[in-house]
């Protein structure tokens, strides 16, 4: 009855936007008194009849509703809910149940006349997450890939396009994985003297138990401890052997869920002998030359030290395995250039060995690069060789990469200046324009993509890197061309030209000033610059690729 009254009030509100006027009848406007009618006579009689008619109709409607009862889909409640469709009951999962499978099966009580069921799923851990789904049956399997978290859901029946009331909301927790524990103590590589360590790790959310393994081998082929624990710590109950390195790891458990193993950490038990601390080289330091100096802090009372060097952190086949009484060792045997080596040291005292030190790493670079180039110009094959020292090349790798491309131009490098002068002299000797000849040299260096050579979408190179690496993309070759031109005492000025177009890859070229050139040109700050394509052979100064027509060009001063 209350919904009937609410709906009738709503219908009347539609007829009277500002509410019924007690002075008017349904659907009528107040009429002005006419000259043939006295004020308040005929009009008042009409108003009275209208009110009486409205009362009669309303009474009949209410009586019919009481006798017949609600008609399916005839009266709708708020939000289009049918007052005669029942509230559905959730059957599964149970409220607050934890689900450990990616596919979640939702089920509820069925309602025979329902043509479908409408579900609403939200996530309490993800703001704004909302899923609306429809099912023709009284169940639905969530095949979507959902993140772990707590989800809330309701369902309602749909009959003849009318929505029933929403069910009482319940929640379920989706837990399909556990993160691996993080080890905390003792620190990795700890050397313990006369102290039995407490193995500790960070608790993992939702984990009930932890599996701990301790072994004397890094592959855990022979475990000393293999236990399931209810807490995130363990005090060893086995006897520690002096001078032995122990490996340990932990995984988290929750019902049927198992995490991956944590990192493997080590500790050693040594009453007197401590491992050395490495001084250098460490952190993959680049070293050049045939001799590498390995340095560490001496340990008081040490008789000698064992030193190992290997191209692998596992030291399975060490390149060097020797002993020395000094706290420094000069590595002089042949090593492979462009290779990263690992090294470590341990102490010997009266026949007892310390655990190994931490692992140091160094990169053995090339002392000098002998590079050669060949290119075609004027129907003739030209060639050039150059020597670039590793001391000039490797520091460039440590430079930060920015997208200020003009910053890669280097006009103060002795190697670049020598190459530029050789190219200029050769051009003049053979009657060629020096700028065009230098451009052809740069064009002859292979075009390579950064994704292929550096594993990155964009990796700008310095000119020496392009020369040693034997290739580069458009901005790398433009930087090389500009560096060579600016290294010479010439009147030609050079700029970078950046081309962009929506939805396609951009391009970089150079612009060169000069009165003897013609073709595509741009005026920048009062000077005319002619287009120079650096990516491939055969492009003369001023020749412009048609595929760049329509691109937006930006001049980048150097």
Rosetta blueprint (number, residue, H / E / L):
1 X L
2 X H
3 X H
4 X H
5 X H
6 X H
7 X H
8 X H
9 X H
10 X H
11 X H
12 X H
13 X H
14 X H
15 X H
16 X L
17 X L
18 X L
19 X L
20 X L
21 X L
22 X L
23 X L
24 X L
25 X L
26 X L
27 X L
28 X L
29 X L
30 X L
31 X L
32 X L
33 X L
34 X L
35 X L
36 X L
37 X L
38 X L
39 X L
40 X L
41 X L
42 X H
43 X H
44 X H
45 X H
46 X H
47 X H
48 X H
49 X H
50 X H
51 X H
52 X H
53 X H
54 X H
55 X H
56 X H
57 X H
58 X H
59 X H
60 X H
61 X H
62 X H
63 X H
64 X H
65 X H
66 X H
67 X H
68 X H
69 X L
70 X L
71 X L
72 X L
73 X L
74 X L
75 X L
76 X E
77 X L
78 X H
79 X H
80 X H
81 X E
82 X E
83 X L
84 X L
85 X L
86 X L
87 X L
88 X L
89 X L
90 X E
91 X E
92 X E
93 X L
94 X L
95 X L
96 X L
97 X E
98 X E
99 X E
100 X L
101 X L
102 X L
103 X L
104 X E
105 X E
106 X E
107 X E
108 X E
109 X L
110 X L
111 X L
112 X L
113 X L
114 X L
115 X L
116 X E
117 X E
118 X E
119 X E
120 X E
121 X E
122 X E
123 X E
124 X L
125 X L
126 X L
127 X L
128 X L
129 X L
130 X E
131 X E
132 X E
133 X E
134 X E
135 X E
136 X L
137 X L
138 X L
139 X E
140 X E
141 X E
142 X E
143 X L
144 X L
145 X L
146 X L
147 X L
148 X L
149 X E
150 X E
151 X E
152 X E
153 X E
154 X E
155 X E
156 X E
157 X E
158 X E
159 X E
160 X L
161 X L
162 X E
163 X E
164 X L
165 X L
166 X L
167 X L
168 X L
169 X L
170 X E
171 X E
172 X E
173 X E
174 X E
175 X L
176 X L
177 X L
178 X L
179 X L
180 X L
181 X L
182 X L
183 X E
184 X E
185 X E
186 X L
187 X L
188 X L
189 X L
190 X E
191 X E
192 X E
193 X L
194 X L
195 X L
196 X L
197 X L
198 X E
199 X E
200 X E
201 X E
202 X L
203 X L
204 X L
205 X L
206 X L
207 X L
208 X L
209 X E
210 X E
211 X E
212 X E
213 X E
214 X E
215 X E
216 X L
217 X L
218 X L
219 X L
220 X L
221 X L
222 X L
223 X E
224 X E
225 X E
226 X E
227 X E
228 X E
229 X E
230 X L
231 X L
232 X L
233 X E
234 X E
235 X E
236 X L
237 X L
238 X L
239 X L
240 X L
241 X L
242 X L
243 X L
244 X E
245 X E
246 X E
247 X E
248 X E
249 X E
250 X E
251 X E
252 X E
253 X E
254 X E
255 X L
256 X L
257 X E
258 X E
259 X L
260 X L
261 X L
262 X L
263 X L
264 X L
265 X E
266 X E
267 X E
268 X E
269 X E
270 X L
271 X L
272 X L
273 X L
274 X L
275 X L
276 X L
277 X E
278 X E
279 X E
280 X E
281 X L
282 X L
283 X L
284 X L
285 X E
286 X E
287 X E
288 X L
289 X L
290 X L
291 X L
292 X E
293 X E
294 X E
295 X E
296 X E
297 X E
298 X L
299 X L
300 X L
301 X L
302 X L
303 X L
304 X E
305 X E
306 X E
307 X E
308 X E
309 X E
310 X E
311 X L
312 X L
313 X L
314 X L
315 X L
316 X L
317 X L
318 X L
319 X L
320 X E
321 X E
322 X E
323 X E
324 X E
325 X L
326 X L
327 X L
328 X E
329 X E
330 X E
331 X E
332 X L
333 X L
334 X L
335 X L
336 X L
337 X L
338 X L
339 X E
340 X E
341 X E
342 X E
343 X E
344 X E
345 X E
346 X E
347 X E
348 X E
349 X E
350 X L
351 X L
352 X E
353 X E
354 X L
355 X L
356 X L
357 X L
358 X L
359 X L
360 X E
361 X E
362 X E
363 X E
364 X E
365 X L
366 X L
367 X L
368 X E
369 X E
370 X E
371 X E
372 X E
373 X E
374 X E
375 X E
376 X E
377 X E
378 X L
379 X L
380 X E
381 X E
382 X E
383 X E
384 X E
385 X E
386 X E
387 X E
388 X E
389 X E
390 X H
391 X H
392 X H
393 X H
394 X H
395 X H
396 X H
397 X H
398 X L
399 X L
400 X L
401 X L
402 X L
403 X L
404 X L
405 X H
406 X H
407 X H
408 X H
409 X L
410 X L
411 X L
412 X L
413 X L
414 X H
415 X H
416 X H
417 X H
418 X H
419 X H
420 X H
421 X H
422 X H
423 X H
424 X H
425 X H
426 X H
427 X H
428 X H
429 X H
430 X L
431 X L
432 X L
433 X L
434 X H
435 X H
436 X H
437 X H
438 X H
439 X H
440 X H
441 X H
442 X H
443 X H
444 X H
445 X L
446 X L
447 X E
448 X L
449 X L
450 X H
451 X H
452 X H
453 X H
454 X L
455 X L
456 X L
457 X L
458 X L
459 X L
460 X L
461 X L
462 X L
463 X H
464 X H
465 X H
466 X H
467 X H
468 X H
469 X H
470 X L
471 X L
472 X E
473 X L
474 X H
475 X H
476 X H
477 X H
478 X H
479 X H
480 X H
481 X H
482 X H
483 X H
484 X H
485 X H
486 X H
487 X L
488 X L
489 X L
490 X L
491 X L
492 X L
493 X L
494 X E
495 X E
496 X E
497 X E
498 X E
499 X E
500 X E
501 X L
502 X L
503 X L
504 X L
505 X L
506 X L
507 X E
508 X E
509 X E
510 X E
511 X E
512 X E
513 X E
514 X L
515 X L
516 X L
517 X L
518 X L
519 X L
520 X L
521 X E
522 X E
523 X E
524 X E
525 X L
526 X L
527 X E
528 X E
529 X E
530 X E
531 X E
532 X E
533 X L
534 X L
535 X L
536 X L
537 X L
538 X L
539 X L
540 X L
541 X L
542 X L
543 X L
544 X L
545 X L
546 X H
547 X H
548 X H
549 X L
550 X L
551 X L
552 X E
553 X E
554 X E
555 X E
556 X E
557 X L
558 X L
